[in-house]
Amino acid sequence: MSAVIGCSVPDTTSIADYETSLDVEQLMHYVLEPAADIVWDSAGTIATLEGVEDLAPTTDEGWFRVQHAAAVVSESGNLLLMPGRAEDDDWREISLGLVSTGKALMSAAEQQNADAIFDLGGQLYNVCVACHQRYWVENDQ
């Protein structure tokens, strides 16, 4: 006869265990948006009369900047899942989309893969749009 013994640690995390400094709008404005902009500004090309400009980084420092921004995107998803911020199952799914897309972006930046950054930048855009369509509330001020 064999016995399986397991133990689990109860989740004792509560909203009182966190002290956030930013509301969701500020988190978007100060943290997530600037990081997403770095990703988007590092992918694709711009064609003008003077020629075509490739937006991909050309130095290790530039790629690290994209990798850093991708880490911020990923962790922003976790910040949106914190008690007091999480709304519902759709919110959770969208937030986890930021986490997974950010992780993939980090890997692509580490590999200096400009095509993957472009494709994942589109994926990031889709995650952002899904959230905005569901949760964005316009201020009529």
Buried (B, 14 or more C-beta within 10 A) or exposed (E): EEEEEEEEEEEEEEEEEEEBEEEBEEBBEEBBEEBBEBBBEBBBEEEEEEEEEEBBBEEEEBBEBBBBBBBBBBBBBEBBBBEEBEEEEEBBEBBBBBBEBBBBBBBBBEEBBBEBBBBBBBBBBEBBEBBEEEEEEEEEE
